[in-house]
Amino acid sequence: MSFLVAALLGMTEKEERMYTVPKLEDWSVSSLDGAVADLNSALQSESGAVGSEAEWKEFRDRWMARKNGILTQINDLWLKAAPNEAKRDVGRRVNELKKLVEERVAATETQLKQSATASQFESERIDITLPGIRRPIGVEHPLIKTMNEIVGVFKAMGYSVADGPEVETDYYNFESLNFPPNHPARDTQDTLIIANQEHKPLRERLLMRTHTSPVQIRAMEKQAPPVRVVCPGKVHRADTADATHSPIFHQVEGLAVDANITFCDLKGTLDHAMKALFGSSVKTRFYPSFFPFTEPSADVQISCFKCGGTGVLDRGPCRLCKQSGWIELLGCGMVDPSVYGFVDYEPKKVSGFAFGMGVERITMLRYGIDDIQLFYHGDLRFLEQFA
């Protein structure tokens, strides 16, 4: 039997089961009650077969449509056709049936919605006794990780952490650090100057800080000796981006000021820090340099942690230290006494040292990264290697 024939037969059987309003010949009370009972039974049966919104609309229209609905047919075939002496009884029953049909149609709609909601709830039900889905926890960016490790080394030695604004005044960034007005670091090719500052005095002009040393000055203004702080943060310079330069990078600088601090204290502090960061076998060496805010000043090198300071590896020359066995890592020095004049410290009673290192350089050395720009591109293929 074809699908079409089966469908047609199905519709015919359905139509045969549907209630049809009969014409009444007997208008007695018992006959009316029997007709009402038959209609009510058909109403209950058809409402019970409704299983979807489309079927409910069909059910509603079949019983309540104005032109040919069953209520309309009852009104025409029963009430209008009834003799005068029976119209009272017929009219009362027609009104009761109208109310009954309306209530049944509304109740069927409510049941249908409740059933749909219950089905939806069942399909969306969650067993709260099952373990939840854990979202993967992110990890620190390699720069932040390295910076926190550096800060952690100095915190373990009793240093506190200080922070300051990235938009600084010329006074804190240069003048209070013993930079004379004609110092090369003031050149606009090196420093990012905030626009429209020409009308202000030089010391009040705003710029993007070129180092975190201003934080040291601010710390000394707020605190009398002894002072031991590390100053991590972001700095800005007008550098052209390439494999080893970036206009934005990170530094960790440190300062210690107290009575009778010597260069030996500086060397011991940095030697311990380098061993904590790169391994206990690492050696340090200091050689003269120049910084406006320290005197004497020194650059610090560490023995190459890859080749052990030999400059060669089993497979050939060590590229990390360029066969020298040493890696230049940071700058340092004893605080120039003239700096103390800006913070009301007594140069004859206190002494101190300062140091600073680039976070990007240390991170590149530790992880063998040859392009500083990889830190800033946000490429997950690169960053996931540090997860």
Sequence and secondary structure as in RCSB ss.txt:
>XXXX:A:sequence
MSFLVAALLGMTEKEERMYTVPKLEDWSVSSLDGAVADLNSALQSESGAVGSEAEWKEFRDRWMARKNGILTQIN
DLWLKAAPNEAKRDVGRRVNELKKLVEERVAATETQLKQSATASQFESERIDITLPGIRRPIGVEHPLIKTMNEI
VGVFKAMGYSVADGPEVETDYYNFESLNFPPNHPARDTQDTLIIANQEHKPLRERLLMRTHTSPVQIRAMEKQAP
PVRVVCPGKVHRADTADATHSPIFHQVEGLAVDANITFCDLKGTLDHAMKALFGSSVKTRFYPSFFPFTEPSADV
QISCFKCGGTGVLDRGPCRLCKQSGWIELLGCGMVDPSVYGFVDYEPKKVSGFAFGMGVERITMLRYGIDDIQLF
YHGDLRFLEQFA
>XXXX:A:secstr
  HHHHHHHHHHHHHHHS      S  SHHHHHHHHHHHHHHHHHHHHT  SHHHHHHHHHHHH TTT HHHHHI
IIIITTS GGGHHHHHHHHHHHHHHHHHHHHHHHHHHHHHHHHHHHHHT   TTS           HHHHHHHHH
HHHHHHTT EE    SEEEHHHHTGGGT  TT GGGSTTTS B SS TTS GGG EEE SSSHHHHHHHHHH  S
 EEEEEEEEEE     SSS  SEEEEEEEEEEETT  HHHHHHHHHHHHHHHH TT  EEEEEEEETTEEEEEEE
EEE TTTTTSSEETTEE TTTTTSSEEEEEEEEEE HHHHTTTT  TTT EEEEEEEEHHHHHHHHHT   GGGG
TS  HHHHGGG 
